[in-house]
Amino acid sequence: MKLSIFVCVYNEKRTVLDVLNRIQAVDPGPGWQKEVIVVDNCSTDGTREVLQRLALADTKVIYQPKNLGKGSSIRAAIAHMTGDYGVIQDGDGEYDPADLPRLLRKAEAENAAAVFGSRVLGGRPRYRYVQAYAAVRFLSALTNLLFGSRLTDVATATKMVRADVLKSLNLVGRSFSLDFELVDKILLAGHKIHEVEISYDPRTYEEGKKIKARDGLIALLVMMRDRLGLSKVQKN
């Protein structure tokens, strides 16, 4: 079995090498291999130069020709994956790659189509901004209402999905909206999403945090589009 780890980066010169080294240190467990697919979204801060000097095992780097958005980077990684599962691992250092084996163990135990890392489980949510936590709770509650799920953190970046499911979802999002489209379409296809507790070290906007309030509004529109059947979904 193989885990494909998608690392989508844009202007993460300070953190990307540390994140990639931490991924290299991860032991996915008996019977598992890993591959790392880094997608640079046309960084302008020197991130590309850092990536061009990489000499890490089982690591492929894709350079986008222009800034196409995080969703486009994830879709590019999916197109190049050879693993049995794919997982999104942000390159900004907020999420710890050491948590990835926990998702794999859950996938093995449940024969799961999808396992997400929740920043809320465990009763110790860590957020720098109250509005960010409120938005996560609201979007999760709305997803549960619209799609019949019981999720605690639909906005988490750490989403692991079985390869055949990923490739059947007809994902079209180009921005952060794909994070929510992915949830919607997994549920609409009839799959259950499992969650495990993960660690989270949020950064501030001054430190480079990129998601904005308007991304939450776009997420709402994506949910309504998918719920109304305006985007193609392949049933399980």
C-alpha positions as CSV (number, residue, x, y, z in Angstrom):
1,M,0.0,0.0,0.0
2,K,1.2,3.5,-0.7
3,L,0.2,6.9,0.7
4,S,0.5,9.9,-1.6
5,I,1.1,13.1,0.3
6,F,0.1,16.3,-1.5
7,V,2.0,19.4,-0.4
8,C,0.6,22.5,-2.0
9,V,2.7,25.7,-1.5
10,Y,2.6,29.3,-2.4
11,N,5.2,31.7,-0.9
12,E,6.2,29.3,2.0
13,K,9.9,29.8,1.8
14,R,10.2,29.9,5.6
15,T,8.4,26.7,6.3
16,V,8.3,24.4,3.3
17,L,11.7,22.7,3.9
18,D,10.9,22.0,7.5
19,V,7.5,20.5,6.6
20,L,9.1,18.3,3.9
21,N,11.8,17.1,6.3
22,R,9.1,16.2,8.9
23,I,7.3,14.3,6.2
24,Q,10.4,12.4,5.4
25,A,10.7,11.4,9.1
26,V,7.2,10.0,9.1
27,D,7.0,6.2,9.2
28,P,3.5,5.3,7.8
29,G,3.7,1.8,9.3
30,P,4.1,-1.8,8.3
31,G,3.1,-2.5,4.7
32,W,3.0,1.2,3.7
33,Q,5.2,3.2,1.4
34,K,4.8,6.9,0.8
35,E,5.3,9.4,-2.1
36,V,5.4,13.1,-1.8
37,I,4.0,15.4,-4.5
38,V,4.8,19.0,-4.0
39,V,2.9,21.5,-6.1
40,D,4.3,25.1,-6.2
41,N,1.6,27.6,-7.2
42,C,4.0,30.0,-8.9
43,S,5.6,31.3,-5.7
44,T,7.5,34.6,-5.9
45,D,9.3,34.7,-2.5
46,G,12.1,32.2,-3.2
47,T,10.1,29.0,-2.5
48,R,10.7,27.7,-6.0
49,E,14.5,28.1,-5.5
50,V,14.3,26.1,-2.3
51,L,12.3,23.4,-4.1
52,Q,14.8,23.3,-7.0
53,R,17.6,22.5,-4.6
54,L,15.6,19.5,-3.0
55,A,17.2,16.1,-2.9
56,L,14.6,14.1,-1.0
57,A,13.6,10.5,-1.7
58,D,10.3,9.7,-3.3
59,T,9.5,13.4,-3.8
60,K,8.2,14.9,-7.0
61,V,7.8,18.7,-7.6
62,I,5.3,20.2,-10.0
63,Y,5.7,23.9,-10.9
64,Q,2.4,25.6,-11.8
65,P,2.9,28.1,-14.8
66,K,1.0,30.8,-12.9
67,N,-1.0,31.2,-9.7
68,L,-3.9,28.9,-10.3
69,G,-5.2,28.6,-6.7
70,K,-4.9,25.9,-4.1
71,G,-7.7,23.8,-5.5
72,S,-5.9,23.6,-8.9
73,S,-2.7,22.5,-7.1
74,I,-4.6,19.7,-5.3
75,R,-6.1,18.5,-8.6
76,A,-2.7,18.5,-10.2
77,A,-1.4,16.4,-7.4
78,I,-4.3,13.9,-7.8
79,A,-3.5,13.6,-11.5
80,H,0.1,12.5,-10.7
81,M,-0.6,10.3,-7.6
82,T,0.3,6.6,-7.7
83,G,-0.8,5.8,-4.1
84,D,-3.8,3.9,-2.7
85,Y,-4.7,7.0,-0.6
86,G,-4.0,10.6,-1.1
87,V,-3.7,13.1,1.8
88,I,-3.5,16.9,1.8
89,Q,-0.6,18.3,3.9
90,D,-0.2,22.0,4.0
91,G,3.3,23.4,3.6
92,D,2.8,26.3,6.1
93,G,3.6,24.3,9.3
94,E,0.1,24.6,10.9
95,Y,-0.5,20.9,10.6
96,D,1.9,18.2,11.8
97,P,2.9,15.4,9.4
98,A,3.5,13.2,12.5
99,D,-0.3,12.8,12.7
100,L,-0.6,11.1,9.3
101,P,-0.1,7.5,10.6
102,R,-3.1,8.1,12.9
103,L,-5.3,8.7,9.8
104,L,-3.9,5.5,8.1
105,R,-4.6,3.4,11.2
106,K,-8.2,4.7,11.1
107,A,-8.5,3.9,7.4
108,E,-7.2,0.4,8.0
109,A,-9.5,-0.2,10.9
110,E,-12.7,1.0,9.2
111,N,-11.8,0.2,5.6
112,A,-12.6,3.9,5.1
113,A,-13.1,5.8,1.9
114,A,-12.1,9.0,3.7
115,V,-10.5,10.1,7.0
116,F,-10.1,13.7,8.1
117,G,-8.0,15.2,10.8
118,S,-10.2,17.2,13.2
119,R,-8.8,20.2,15.1
120,V,-11.9,20.2,17.3
121,L,-12.0,16.6,18.6
122,G,-10.5,16.2,22.0
123,G,-12.1,19.3,23.4
124,R,-9.0,21.5,22.9
125,P,-9.5,23.6,19.8
126,R,-6.6,26.0,19.2
127,Y,-7.4,29.1,17.1
128,R,-5.8,32.5,17.0
129,Y,-9.0,34.1,15.9
130,V,-12.5,33.6,17.4
131,Q,-14.1,34.3,14.1
132,A,-12.1,31.5,12.5
133,Y,-13.4,29.0,15.1
134,A,-16.9,30.2,14.8
135,A,-16.8,29.9,11.0
136,V,-15.5,26.3,11.3
137,R,-18.3,25.4,13.7
138,F,-20.9,27.0,11.4
139,L,-19.7,25.5,8.2
140,S,-19.5,22.0,9.8
141,A,-23.0,22.3,11.2
142,L,-24.4,23.4,7.9
143,T,-22.6,20.5,6.1
144,N,-24.2,18.1,8.6
145,L,-27.6,19.6,8.0
146,L,-27.4,19.6,4.2
147,F,-25.6,16.3,3.6
148,G,-26.6,14.2,6.6
149,S,-23.1,13.8,8.1
150,R,-21.8,14.2,11.7
151,L,-18.5,16.0,11.1
152,T,-16.8,18.3,13.5
153,D,-14.3,20.1,11.2
154,V,-15.1,20.3,7.5
155,A,-12.6,23.1,7.0
156,T,-9.5,21.1,8.1
157,A,-6.8,20.9,5.5
158,T,-5.8,17.3,6.5
159,K,-8.1,15.3,4.4
160,M,-7.2,11.7,3.4
161,V,-9.2,10.0,0.7
162,R,-8.9,6.7,-1.1
163,A,-7.5,7.1,-4.6
164,D,-10.4,5.6,-6.5
165,V,-12.8,7.9,-4.7
166,L,-10.6,10.9,-5.3
167,K,-10.4,10.2,-9.0
168,S,-14.2,9.7,-9.4
169,L,-15.4,13.0,-7.8
170,N,-15.1,15.3,-10.8
171,L,-13.5,18.0,-8.7
172,V,-13.6,21.4,-10.4
173,G,-12.6,23.9,-7.6
174,R,-9.6,26.2,-8.1
175,S,-9.3,27.9,-4.8
176,F,-9.8,27.0,-1.1
177,S,-13.4,26.1,-2.2
178,L,-12.1,22.7,-3.2
179,D,-11.7,21.9,0.5
180,F,-15.5,22.0,0.8
181,E,-16.4,20.6,-2.6
182,L,-14.3,17.6,-1.7
183,V,-16.4,17.0,1.5
184,D,-19.7,17.5,-0.3
185,K,-19.0,15.2,-3.2
186,I,-17.6,12.4,-0.9
187,L,-20.9,12.5,1.0
188,L,-23.1,12.8,-2.0
189,A,-21.4,9.8,-3.5
190,G,-22.5,7.7,-0.5
191,H,-19.2,7.4,1.4
192,K,-18.8,7.9,5.1
193,I,-16.1,10.3,6.3
194,H,-14.3,9.3,9.5
195,E,-12.4,11.8,11.7
196,V,-9.4,11.5,14.1
197,E,-8.0,14.1,16.4
198,I,-4.9,16.0,15.2
199,S,-2.7,18.8,16.5
200,Y,-2.9,22.3,15.1
201,D,-0.5,25.3,15.4
202,P,-2.3,28.2,13.7
203,R,-0.4,31.1,12.4
204,T,-1.4,34.8,12.2
205,Y,-2.0,36.8,9.1
206,E,1.2,38.6,9.9
207,E,2.9,35.2,9.7
208,G,1.5,34.5,6.3
209,K,-2.0,33.0,6.9
210,K,-3.9,33.3,3.6
211,I,-7.5,32.2,4.0
212,K,-9.9,35.2,4.1
213,A,-13.5,35.8,5.2
214,R,-14.6,35.8,1.6
215,D,-13.4,32.1,1.3
216,G,-16.1,31.3,3.9
217,L,-18.7,32.9,1.7
218,I,-17.5,31.0,-1.3
219,A,-17.7,27.8,0.7
220,L,-21.4,28.5,1.4
221,L,-22.0,28.9,-2.4
222,V,-20.2,25.7,-3.1
223,M,-22.3,23.8,-0.6
224,M,-25.5,25.1,-2.0
225,R,-24.4,24.3,-5.6
226,D,-23.5,20.8,-4.7
227,R,-26.6,20.2,-2.6
228,L,-28.8,21.4,-5.5
229,G,-27.0,19.0,-7.8
230,L,-25.5,21.7,-10.0
231,S,-22.1,19.9,-10.1
232,K,-21.7,16.4,-11.4
233,V,-21.3,13.6,-8.8
234,Q,-20.6,9.9,-9.5
235,K,-22.6,7.8,-7.1
236,N,-20.9,5.0,-5.1
